[in-house]
Every structure is written in C-alpha cells, then in structure tokens.
C-alpha cells in the first residue's frame, strides 16, 4: 500500500492484529461506535459554534418539556429531513405538529454529511433538488440562522466519450427544466477549477446554480423556522411503538408517554427500517446502512471559498472546499454494509472505525484529479454510516400497510441536497392524502415484502452505493440479490438463452441470446452498455418477426393477479365505483380499464375478466403489485362483503401470440373451439391444454398482436409450456422477451403504466376516452374531473413521433427522457422510445403541452397543434425532425 508521504505527514500508523491499521494524530477521530466522541468534530463545529454544546436556553427549548397528549402529526427523527417536513407542514398551515428526536437534532447521519448540493438527477429528484437550492439561502432572513449556503457551482468532469454523452443527455433534460448549465472543453475546466488535472479529460459539465451548505446549520434553521410557526420539538424522546386502531395510525408510544395523533411520519434515516417494525402491522422501509468515507485536509494553496464542487464520476470521487482545505470523498466501488443486526443503542454523534485500506482506491483517484492535495495534511478522516435503498431512489409517501403512516427516508447520500424539496413534497402528500404528480419513482409502494429482507438489502446495497457515479446506460439491470422470484419456466428459458432482467423481484426474460436448441447453455449476459444501437438489436428483430409473421411464446408470469369476489352482487357495485369502464359485462368478457383517482388520473391500468356473476380477476403490470393491492383495499366496503385475494403466485402466465396463434391454439386443446366466432377477442374461457385442466385462456395480448394469455395453475405450467413448444414446432414457434413486446407496443403507440402513464395522466390525455363510460349510471372515482376536462379540453396529449432523419447505425438512439421541441421551445419530454422494425424508423412516445408564451400556463391542446406543428426530438444535444401522430400508422 503506497500513500504519499506529505499527505499523511501528520499521522503515524502501525499494523496491528487482524491486519488493521490504527492511526494517531493530534485529534484522533472516533474509531469505533462503541466509544463516544468527546472532542469537537470539525464537521460539527460551524460558524464557530460546537452544535453539540448548545446554550442552556437552547437546550431547555427542546429537552425536558412535557409531551402534549395529542397532535395532528407526530414526526420521528430530528435530522435534516424530519426538520424539513415539520417546517413545511407548518408553512402550509398545519402547525399542530410534534417532532421527536431520540438524541439531539442532527445527531444521526446529518451531522457528518459533506454538505454538497450538487446532484446529477432528473425528474422529481431534480425538482426537489432545485427547490432546495432556492430555499436554503432564504432561511437566514426568516430564522436568523446562517445555513452556510454558498452558490459555488459544480463541475462534473468526464474521462470517457460515453461520460460526455451522458452529460449531454443530462444537460438537455435539466435545461428543459430551466436549469442553467454548460458543456465545457477540457482546457476550459481550469477556468472554473484551477486545481484540477485536465490532460486526461474529454470535457465537463458546468452547473453554476449548485452549491454547498453546512448540514448542521441547515437543520437548525429548519427547526427554528418550524418552531417559530408553532411546531413543538422534543429531544431525548424515543419512539417505542406506533399505535394503531381500526386499521390506521392512532398515536405514538414514547419512553416519556403516549401522544394521540392522526398521522405519523418516519424520518429516522438509517433507523427507519427498525422503526418500521414498531407497529402492527409492520411497515416496510427497505434500506440498509453502509460505511461511507471522506477526509478533510488542512488548507491547500490556491483553494478559496468560491471554488465549485468538483465531481469525477469515472474516478468515483468528489471534492469541495472547506475552510481553505478540501472535503474529499467518493462512492467507493467496493462497499461495506454495516448494522445488519441492528444499530447500537445511543449511536449519536458517532463514527465508525477508520479503514484506510478500503479508502485507498478512492484516495488514489482523488490525488490523480487534484495533484495539489499530495502536499496537503489531513485534518480528519470520517467513516460515517449512510443508508441506501434497494433501488437508489428515496422512500417517500404513505405506507400501503397502514393508513396515516408516512415515510421519508433512504436519501442515498443526497439528503442534504434535496431535504428542502423532500419536506415540501411530503407536506403536500400528508395534507392532501394524495401523492403529488410524478412521484412514482420515490413512492414507497414500488417495493414489496421481498425487498425488506435484511439479507436481501445487505447484498443489494453493495451494488447501490457506487451507482451515483456509474455510467447511466439505458436499460440497466441490477445484478445483485437476484433469483428471488422465478417462474416455473425459468430453467427452460435459461437453457433457451434467456437474458433476464428483474421487475418487482421477479426474473423475466428480456431477450434471447440465440434461437432455441436442445443442447444450448447460456453463454452469459451482455453487460456492456451503449447509447447507440444495442447488441441485442438483431436478436430482438428475429423475435419481433416471429410475433408479426408467425407465432411466439412469452412467459409473463410476473403479472400481478387478484381475484375479487362477493357472495352477492356487491363486487359489481365495488368495481363499478373503482373503474371508469363498464364492468357489468357478460360472464366470460375481458376488458381494459383504468382505476382513477379523484383528479381523473390513472392509479391503476389493468385488465378485468369476469369469471362468474360475482367473481372477477384483475390483472396489472408487475410493478403495480403493491399499488394495486393498496388501492383495492383502500376502497373495500366496510361491511366486509367483498374479498380480494392475491393469486399472483398461484398462476403462471403464458402469452401465445402472432398471426398463427389461433391455428396453434386449436392444436393445443379439444375442449374448446378456437374459431373467431366462438372465441372472439376479449373473451375468457376455461379449457384444458395437454393434460392440464382449468387453464384460464383470455383472447388478448399486450402488444396489439393476435394472441392468448394463458393463466395456468403453477403445478401444470411446465407441462403446458412443453406441450405448446412441442405442438408449436410445426408453426416455427419461438421464445420472445419483454424487449420485443416493448417494440411491438411502441409501433401501436400503446402507453404503459409506470413508463408513460402515472397518477397525473387521464384517459382523455392518452387517447383512451373510449374506455370511459359516463353513461353507466355510476359515479365512478374521477368522473367529475373527467367531465370537467371533457368540457374544457386537455392541456397535455400523448403523441407518437417518428424521427425523419435518424441514422440507425451511427446516430445516438432515443431511449426515453428526451426533450420535445416545437418552434424553438420545449413542449414536453419523451417517455418511451425504440426502433420500429416494421416502420423502419425510430419511435418516440411522449406528452406534449402548449404553454402560453406570456404566462407559461398550459393551453388547450388541439389536433391542429399536433398535426401541423414542427417538432424535433433532442438526443444528446442533436435535434432530429419528427413527424407527430395522434394515432399510429397502419402496420
């Protein structure tokens, strides 16, 4: 192990038992969580004040006061997130709020955060981040507490061409959101940051609005702002249990007494998983702590307080100025999970044992990027725990298990930068009871029970922690904690060459690496990413042709399936209220419908099949498993007359599709006539296939092709699959994966929930008004909002775009998330994109708006605006002319 002598000149180290390194210097850092910090830490001392040694008046303000017997909202966790939620609730008029902290404000992970307000994020994360940057500098005038905010800007350097492509794509997106940024050449990087090495760079991204903040001071400012508005803060009060009654939150039990409340908010950071276990039912909060490192140097010649935050993702490190020196850390590629068996009691203002060997790879990259640090001395080494979630997105919103229980945790080392926006979004969520627009990426309902396993999380976070600096190639797949949920057909598909992805913990074939053969063994998954033509293009083309010209088979067992039943006709009344389509249809009918919220937006996009007079099956996409379950249960009759059963794991789902699928289906069974007269589209029949009885066959596919969905009891799934493959040989049957379905559906402009649709999109905005039945005589949820929209017109429309001048081989591809331009202004973003194998063009799907040039307010979208507009799609800085279509061309 080689370390530069000057950097560590103030430290002497000796090898000890266990091959660990100890260090000693004038002020030794906290080495182990078993020992309490006694020395003021340089990160906790800000503005000349050690925040742990508050004045007597300040301490008395939050400690030792009697708890109120009741409150409207109780927040657990006095870090930056909890204080921001309290502040924003009070700002929006909810002042009957109590915040409880088991130790002192900021004592968990907030106090040792680096304070960088610089993030490469998009969507709702970017909105929360941008709001935070606007809030932080304004807090001092409101609270007389300096947050330490400095708008220094940030510079993201790139060592590779692919990293520069990623920066160009990101710049397109954030500029469309109104964020100022510039792409700069390698030689211009030193204009912004003179201390960075640039000879190995391809360029950089400059974001002038980014900055730095002092985490402890920010927390104090938010806390003071909250108390000034009437919020009560109580330190040294531990939550022991969340009380429930009648299926919802009723109060909180603490070590100082009980508080009755309507809403509880779990903002306890790395303790959030454990707090989630302190209620009945328990609440899932799938996050896990990891060791996370940075150093603080003595002053460095040439450093000054206006220097931007520097990030070198290809070297997995960042650097920000601090007191004339630098805070230098990173997102290390090798990760050390911690606290799997629980966080030690009274873990307050404490750090973990230093590990110089583990930090060495990051350190080498830091010294490479900023050579001036080779002559610097280290003031402090910090190893502080930080919690990460199972997918790198925060966990926010109302818990599906327990109404009134909200979560805001798992910020993945971005809590300081986004705390203001998180608090705002959470306050709006709590007050309205509904998720704000575009929050599905952070909604806690995206997780299932399987994601909350401690062993699963320990494995997954090893992959998660480095991801902020990973190359953001399209269609990423997690590689860790896999093979958790598998179809009965998994081994058959694996042998056939399936390249699997994962959705809701379920292994699903994305594509097949070669045609089926009896002796083929999987040669491995493709791991090299690209922003252009992908390596699976030709294989998916072959699968596509099977679907369009012949017959194909696809395993769709991961689909969410619920049976909804009653003894009388209560189930019809129940579903008529939930669904915008007519569901009182003849037995054996299959239909598509939305389940809408009160704003008319899609809470669920599903298929319904009426199996008997009082029994329906609801089929939804895999990622809607928890969301759909929660929505169905939220609206169940209080009398208990309707029952909902999750049968996802009871049935495999096999999709047989293509123009010859009817011929093949006729060969598979002799119990049902497969003619179009007897078995028309959108019909459900129970039949036998091979020796397997009770197969629910539905005449539909999810791609627009002729096809059947076969819902097979799990114990018969292998037999049915083998029987289909044997009979299908004469028809040239072929396995296909989800990539093929995506290309098929895009050529027909089918919108998918979670990709194109969310709770803010109505049927009228995506050409699905034919699935809205106002005349069915039921005041279904969302009806009033849709009637108003029908009268006033829509202000966004789902549009299909065909790129006119795109070079398939040489141009970068659209992948979704590209700005849509019209007459020199951004009017929307694409949500899906892919190549149309029949249309021979790149297809982009997305929503278009028409903002008023003067006010920016959305205007009604007319057909003429779409059909006569001059549109472009911007891909990594290059614009491609695009033909807009409200409806897809005939294939």
N, C-alpha and C positions, 0 to 999 in steps of 0.2 A: 504494500500500500504506500503510495507516494503522495505526500502533501507538500505544498510549497512552504518553505521554512519561515518566510516572513508572515504569512497569513496566520500561522499558529505560533508565532514567537512568544505570545503571552500565555501559552499553555504548555505544560509538560504532561506526558501521558505514559502510562506503564501498562503492559499486558498483565492481566490477572487471570485467575482461574475462570474456566468457562470461555476462554478466548475472547473476553470482552475488554473494552477499553474504558479506563477511567480517565478523567481529566481533572486538573485542578488549576484554578486561576484566582485572581483576587476575589471575585464573587462567583462562587461555584453555582451553577444552575441547579434547579430541583432535579435530582437524579431519578427519583422513584416516587410513584404515587403514594407510597407508604409514609412519606415524610412531608410535613407541612412546610410551605415556603415561609421563611421568616424575613428574608431580605426583600426590599422593594425591587420589583422587576422593572427593567427599562421599558417594557411594553405597557406596564400598568401605571407607571408614572408619566403623566401627560399634563401639559400646561403647568408643570412644576408641582403637581399635587399627586400624592400616592392615594389612589381612589379607594384603597382598602382601609385607609386611615381617615375616614370621614370625620368631620367635626361632630361634636356632641349633638348639636342641633340637628344635623343631617341624619345621624344615626337614629336619634329618637323619632325622627319623622316616620321611618318605615319599620322600626323594630319595637316590639313590646306593646304595641297598641292592641286593644281588644278587637277581635274579629267581629264584623257585623253578622247578624244571624241570617241575613239573606241578601242577595244581589241578583241583578238580572243576568250578568255574565261573570263567571269566575275564570281567570286565566292562570294557568300554571306555567311558571317559567319566567324569570326576570332577566333574560338575555335580551339582545337587540330585537329579536323577533317578537317576543312577548310584549316588550315595551312599545313596539310599533303598533301591534294590534290594539293595545289599550289606548294609545294616543289617537288612533284613527277612529275607533269606536266613539270616543268622546268628541272628536272633531265632527263626527256625523250626528251627534246629538244623543248618543247612548252613554250617559255618564254614570249610571248605576253599575259600575264595573269594579271588581276586586282583582288585583294581581297578586299572586302568591309566589314567593321565591324561597326555596328551602335553605339557601345560604344568603348571599348578598347579591345585589344586582351585578350582572356580568361575570359571576364567579365560575361559570361553567366552561364554555369554549369561546365566548365572545371576547373575553379579556385578552387572550393571546392571539387573536386574529391579526393578520398582516395589514388589513385596512385598505387594500387595493380596490378601487372602484373602476375596474376595467374588465369587461367580460365579452367574449365572442359568442353571443347568444342572440336568438331571434324569437319572433312570435311573442307570446305572453311574457316570457322571461325578459325579453328586451323592453317591453312596455313597463314592467315593474322596475327594471334597472334604470330606465330613463326617468321615470317618475322620482325614483330615489335621488338621483343626481340633482333634480330640481328642488327637492325638499330639503336636503341636508344644509345647503348654505343659508336657507331661510330660518332655520331653527334658532340660531343665535339671537336674532332680533325678537323672536317670540318668547324665548326662555332665559335669555342672558347666559346661556351655556355655549361656549365655543366647541363646535364638533370637530375642529381640526380640518375641516374641508378645505382642500386646495384643488383647483381645476388645473392640473398639470398636463392633461392629455395622456395618451398612451400610444406606444409604438410597438407593433407586432411584427417581428422580423421573420423572414422566410429563407430557409436554406435550399428549398427544392422548388421546381416549377409547379408541382402539384399543390404545394402550400400556397403559392401565389394565385393559382386558380381558385382555391378555396377562399382566399382573401377577396378576389374579385367578385365571386358569388356573394360573399357576405356583404361587401360594400354595396352591391346592387340592392340588397334587401334593406339594409339599415338606411340607405339614402332614401329609399321609397317611404320609409317611416319618418323621414325628416331629420335624420341624424347626419351631422356633418362629418365627412371622412375623406381621406385622400390616399391613393396608392402612390408610393414614392420609390424611386430607384435606389439601388444600394449606396451610391455615392451621396445621396441626399439624406440618408438615415442619420448621419452625423450632424446635420443641421438641427435635428430635433434632440439628439442624444449624443454628444461628442465622445462619450466614453465607450461606446460600443464598437466592437470589431465588426467590419463590414466586408472584408475581402472575400468571404465565402457565401455572401448573401445573394439572393435573386431579387430581392426587393423587400417592401414592408407595407403595412397598413397603418396609417396615422389617424387617430380619433381624438380630436382636440378637446372634446367635451368630457372626457374621462378624468378621473382624479384620484384623490386619496382622502382618507378620513381617519380619525382616531376612534377606534371602536368603543372604548370605554366612555369617552366623552359623548359620542353619539347616543349611546344607551342612556346616559344621564340626561341628555337633552330631551329625548323622547319621554323618559319617565317624568321629568319635571313638567313637560308640556301636557302629559296626561293628568297629573295631579292638579295642575292649575285649572283644568277643566272639570275636576270633580272625581277622578278615579282614585281609589284607595290602593296603596301599595303596602304589602306586608312582607317583610323579610324575616328569615329564620322561622318560616312556617312550611312544613312539609305536607304534601298531599298523600294521604294514606289509601283513600278509596273514592271512586266516583260513584255516587249513589244513584240508583235508578228506581223507577216505578212506572207502571202502566206502559212499559216499553220505551221509555225515554229518560233522559237525564233529569234528576230532581234535586241534586245537591252534591256537595263535596265534603268528605270527612278529612280533617287535618289533625295533626298532633296537637293543635290548640283548640279544636272544636269543629262543629259542623256549620256549613253555610248552605242554605237552600238557594237554588238558582235554576234558571231556565236553560242556560247554555254553559257548557264547559269547553275551554279551548286549551288543548295540549300543545304548548310551545316550549317543551322541555328539552329540545335539542337531542343530544345523544341519550338522554334518559327517556325519550318519547316511547320507545318500544316497551320499556318496563312500566311506564305509567299506563300504557295501553292495556296491560294485563290487570290493572287495578279497578276493573269494572266488571259487571256481569250483565250482558255478555261482554267478553273482552273485545278490544278494538285493535285491528291490525295497523301497525306502523312499521313497515318493513325498511328499517335502516340498521346500520352497524357501524361501530366506531373503528377507525384506523389511526395508526400513528401518522403524524404529519409534521414535517420538519421545515425549519428555516433558521438562518443565522442573522445576527445583527453585527455590523462591523463598526469599528471606530471611524472617525472622519476620514474621507478619501479626498485627495487633492483633485480639484476640478468639479466636485459634486456641489450642487446647490438645491435649494428647496423647490425650484421651479422645474426640475428635471422630470420628464414624463415617466410613468410606469413603463418598464421595458419587459416585453414577454417574448420568449424564444421557444415556441412550442416544439420545434424539431429537436431542441435540446432540453425539453421538459422543464424549463426554469423561468422564473420571473425575478425582477429586481426593482425596488422602489427606494427612493431617497428617504433617509430617516436621520434627522439630527446631524447632517453633514456626512453621514455614512450611508450604508445601504442595508435594507432588509432583503435577503436573498433566499429564495426557496424554490419549490417546484412541486410537480405532480409526478412523483417517482414511479418508474415503470414496474418496480418490484415492491409489493405492498405488504404491510404488516397489520393485519386485523388485530384488534385488541378488545378486551372486555366481553368476549363471547359468553362467559359465565356470569356476567353482571358487573356493574360499575361499583368500585369500592365505596363504602359509605363516606360521607363528608368529603367527597372529592371536589374541593373548592380551591380556586386559585392555585391549582397544582399542575405539574407537568409529568411527563413520563421519562424514563431513563434514556439518556442520550445514546445514540448509536451512530458513531462516526463512520463505521464501515458501510452501513446501509446508506448513509447520505453521500458517500464518496462519488457515485456516478453523477448525481446532480451537481455536486461541488465542481467536478471537472468541467462540466458544461458551463457552469457559471463563470469560472475563471477563463474559459475559452471565449465567452462572449464579452466579458468585461475584464480585460487584462490588468487594468488598474487595481483590481482587487487583490492581485498577487502580492502587493506590498502593504496590504491593509492588515490590521489586527482585529481579532474577533472579540466583540464585547459580550456576546451572548449566543448560546446555542439553545434553541427551543424545540422540543418534541412535544407537541400538544395533540390530544385526541381530537378528531373531527369525524362527524358522522356522514355516511354516504348511503344513498338509497339503492334500490335494486336496478334502477334504470337511468340514474344521473339526473332525474328531474325531482324537484321538491315534492313533498307530500302535503297537500292542502285540501281543505274542504270538510264537509260533513261526513262523518263515518257512516258507512252503509249499515253497520251492525246496530247503531244506537243513535236515534234522532236526538238532536241537541248537543251531540259530542262533536267538536270540531278539532281539526289537527292543522298545525302549521309547523312543520319540522323537516329535517333532512335537506338542508340547503346546499349540501355538497361543496362546502368551502366557498359558497357565494352568498352567504347570509348577510354580510356587512354591505356588500354592493347592492343587494336587492331588498333589504329589510323594509325600506320605506314603501315600496310597491307591494310587498307581501302583506304588510299591515293594512294597506288600503284595500287590496283585493279581499282579504279575509274579513275586514269590517263590512264591506258591501255584501259579502256572502252571508255573514251571520245575520245582518239586519234584514235582508230581503228573503233569506231562506233559499235562494236560488243561486247557482254558480254564475258569476259574471261571464260574459262572452269570451270564447276562445280559451277556456281554462282546462280543457280536457287533458292536455299534456301534464298538468300538475294535479289533477283530480285524484283523490285517494281511491276512488272506485275503479281505477285502472288495475289495481292489484287484487289478487285472490288469496285464499288461505295459504296456498302453497308458497307464496312469496314471503311469508312471515316466519318461516323456519329459521332458527338461528344458524344451523349448519349451512343451509342454503345461502343465507346472507353472508356468512363468513367467506364462502367461496366466491360469491358474486362480486363483493366489493373489491376483491383483488383485481378484478378487471375494470371496475368502475372508476377507481381513484385516478388512474392515468388518462382517462378519457377526455377531460377538458383540453388536453393537448394532442390527442390522437388526430390523425388526418380524417376529416369528415367526409369520407367517401359515401356515395349513395348506397342505399340498401344494406346498411350494416347489420350484422347479426352477432348476438352475444355468443361467446364460446365457452363460458364457464357455467357451472351448475346446470348442465343440460341433461337430457334423457330423464326428465322427471315425469312428464305426462306423455304417454305414447299410445298411438292407435294399435289395435291388434294386428294391423297390416304393416307395422313398422319394419319388421325384419324382411318381409317380402320386398318392400320398396327400397330398403337399404341395399339388398342384393341386386336390385334392378338399376342401381346407380343414382339413387335419390340424393340430392344435395339439400339437406334440411335447414330450415330456419325454425324459429320458435315464436309462438304467439300465445300469450296467456299461459306460459309454461308448457305449451303443447308442441311437440315436434311435428313439423309439417314439411312436406316436400316442396321446395321452391322450384326446382327443375331437375331434370335427369341428365347425368353426365354422358350417357350414351344409350343407344337403343337397348331394350331388354335382351338378355341372353341367359341361358340356364347356368352357365359357369362364371358369370361376371361377378367380380368382387369390387366393392367401392375402392376407387383409386385415390380417394382423398378429396377434400373440399377445396374449392377455389378461394383463396384468401387475398389475392392481390386486387386492390380496389382501382377504380378508374372513374374519371369524369366524362369519358367519351364512350365509344362503342364497347359494350361489355363482352367478356369472354364467353358468356353463355348465349350470345345472340343467335348463333346458328342452331344450337340445341333447342332453344325455345321456339325458333322458327319451325323446326320439324314437329314439335308438339302442337304448335298452332295449326299447322296444316292438317294434322290428324283430326283436330276438332272441327275444322272448317270443311274438310273434304271427305272424312271417313268416320271413324269412331274412336273415342278416347275414354279413359277411365281415370278418375281422380279421387283420392282419399280426402274427404272433407269432414272427418270425424270430430275435429276440434270445434265445430259449430256449437253454439250454445242452444240447448233444447230444454224447454219447460213444458210440462203438462199442466193445464189449468182446467179445473173441474168443479162441478157442484152437483148436488142431488137434484135440484130443480133447474129452473132457467136463470138462476142468479148469475151464472158465468156469462151468459149472453149480455145481461144488463151491465155487468162489470166491464167486459171487453168493449162494448159499445161506447162506454164512457171514456175508456183509455185510447181507443183507436179512432183515427179520422176516416177510415174506410168503413164500408158496411161489412159487418162481421156476422150478421144474422143471415147466413147463406145456407144452401142445402148441404147436408152431410156429404163429405167427400170432396168439398171445394177447398182449393188452396188460393190464397190471396196475399198480395203485398200491401203493407200498411205502415204508416208512421204512428208512433205514440208520441204525442206532442206535449210540450209544456204550455203554461198559460200565455206565453208570448207567441205561440204557434210554431216554435222551433222543435227540431227532432230530439227527443230524449232517447228514442229507440227507433231503429229502422229494421223491420222484421217481416217474416212470412208467417202466416197463420194457416193451419189446416184444421178443418172441423171434422173430427173423427167420429163423433156421435152427437146427439142432441145437446148433451151437457159436458162434452169433453173436447178441448182444443189442444193443439200443440203449437207453441210459439218457438220460432227458430230465428236466432240472431247471430251476427258475426261473433267470432271468438272473443274479441276484446270487449264485448258488451256483457260478458257473463255476470259480473257483479253489478254493473249499472242497471241492466235489465231486471235482475233479481230484486234490487232495491226499489226500482220504480214500481214493479208489480206488487211488492209487499206494502209499499207506502200507501197504495190506494185500495187495498183489500177491504171488503166490508167488515165493519167492526163486529158484526154478528157471527163471523166465522163461517159463513155459508159458502165461501169459495176457497179452494185449496190450490196451492202452487207447489209443484214437485220438480226438482232439478233432475232431469233424466239424461244429462249430457254424457255421463259415463256409462249409461245403460245401452246406448245405441251407437254403433259405428255409422258413418255416413259415406256412401259411395256414390259418386256422380258419374253416370254414364251419359256421354254427350257426343254430338256430332250428327251429320245428316243421315247416317246409317244406324243411329242408336235405336230407332223403332224396330228395325229388322233384327238387330241383336237381341233386344228385349223380348221379341216374340220367340226367339230360340231358347230363352232362359227359363220360361215358365209355360205351363199349360193350364194354369188355373185361371188366367185372365186373358181375354182377348185384347191385344195391344193396338188395335186399329184406332185411327184418329176419331172415328165416330164413337167408339166405346170408351176410349181413354184419351180424351182431348187434353189440351194444355190446361194447366192449373186444376188438375184433378188428383185426388189421392185415393189409392186402392190398397188393400192389404192382400198380399199374394205370397206364393212360395217360389223360391228360387233354388234349383237343385233340390237338396233335401231339407232346406231351411224354411220353416214356416214363419208366419207373422212378420214378413218384411213389409214395411210401410213404403210404398212407392208413390212418389209425387212427380207429376209430369211438368218439370221445370228445370232449368239450370240457372246459374247465377252469372251467366256471361252473354245471354241472348241467343245461344245456340239451342237447337232442339236437344232435349235431354231429360233424364230422370234422376231425381235424388232418391236413393235407396237407403232407408233408415233400418239397419239390420241389428237385431239383438247381438250384443257383443260376442256371445259364445258361438254364433254362427258366422261371424264376419270373415274369418279366414276361408271357410268353406265357400261362402258366396263369392269372395274375390277370386279364388282359384277357379270356380265354376265359370265365372264371367270371362276370365282370361283364356280358359280352355275353349269355350264356345266362340270367343272373340277372335281367335287366330284366323279363322276364315274371313274375317272382316278387316284384318290388319290392325287390330286394337293396339293401343299404345298408352303407357302411363304418361300423365302430364302433371305439372305442378302449378303452384299459385302464380308464378310469373306469367304463365300462359293465360290464365284466367284474367290477370290484370290487363294484358294486351288486348284480349278479346273484348272486355268490357269498355275499355277506353275507345275502341273504334265505334262503339254504340253510345258513347257518352253517358254510360251508367255511373252515377255518383255513389260512392261507398261511404258508409258512416265511419267516422274517425279519421278519414283521409280527406274527403271532400265535404261531408256533412258534419255538423255538430249542433248543439242546442240553440245556436243563434240563426240557423237556416230554416226557412219554412218551405213547405211543398210548392208554393207559388214561385219561389225563387229558384227552384231546380227542375221546373217543367214536370211536376208531379201533381198538378191540380186535379188530374183525373182520379187520383186516389183519395180525394177529399169529397165526402158525401154530406153536404149540408142538409139534404132533404131526408136523411134517415130518421129524423124525429127525435134525435138525442143531442143534448147539449154536451158534446164531447169536449175534453180538455183542449183548449186552444181555439175553439170555434169562434169566439168573439173576436179574437185577434186576427184570425184569418178573414172573417167577414169585413173587418175594417181595412185590412190590406188589399182585399179584392176590390174594394171601393176606391181606395186611394192610389193603388198601384204599388209595384215593388221598387225598391231602391238598390237592389243588387240582383244580378242574374247569373245563373250558371251557364257558361258558354264553352263551346268546343272550338279550339283553334287548330288549324293545320298550317304548319310552317312552310312557307313558299320557297325559301332559298337555302335550306339547310343541307349541308354535305354530310351524309351518313357516316362516312369513313373518317373525315378529317376535322369536322367541327365538334366542339364540345356539345354534349347532349343536355336537353332539359330533363330534370328529374323531379320537378315539383318545387315550389317556392321561388319561382322566377317572377320578376315584375312584369305586369302587362301595361304597355304604353298605348295611348291614343292621342294623337295630335299633340305630341310633346309633353304629355303629363302622364303620371302613373295613375291608372284607374282600377288596379286590382293586382292580385297575385295568383299564380297557378297553384293548384292543389295536387294535381296528378299529371304525369307526363310519361310518354313512352312511344315507341315506334309502332305505326300501323302497318302490319305486314301485308294486308290487302290494299290499303290506301297508298302505300309506298311513301308515306310522309310521317314526320314527327307530329304527334298529337299532344296538345296541352289542354287540360281542363282547368277551369278556374272561375272565380266570381269577378264580375265587372261592376263597377259603380260609376256614377256620373256626378262628381262633386261640382257644386256651383262655383264658378271661377272667383266670385266675390266673397262668398261666405264660407265656402268649403263644405256646406251642408249637402248631403246626398239628394239628388233629384230623381224623379221617377224615370226608370229605365224603359225606353220604348223599343219595339222591334227595329225601328228605323235606326236608332242609335247603334244597335249591334250590327245590322246588316250593311250599313253604309259607312261605318267608322273605319278609319285607317289604323290598324292595330300592329303592334310589334311586341315580340317576346324578347326580353333581355336575358342573355345567358353569359355570365362571367364578363360583363361589360360590352358584349357584342349584341346588337339588335338584329332580329330576324323578322321580316314582314310576315304577317299571319292573317289567314282568312278566317273570319269568325262565322260560326254557325250556331244557331239556336237548336237545331236538330241535326243528327248525324246523317251523312250521305248513305244511300242505299248500297249495301255490300253485295 
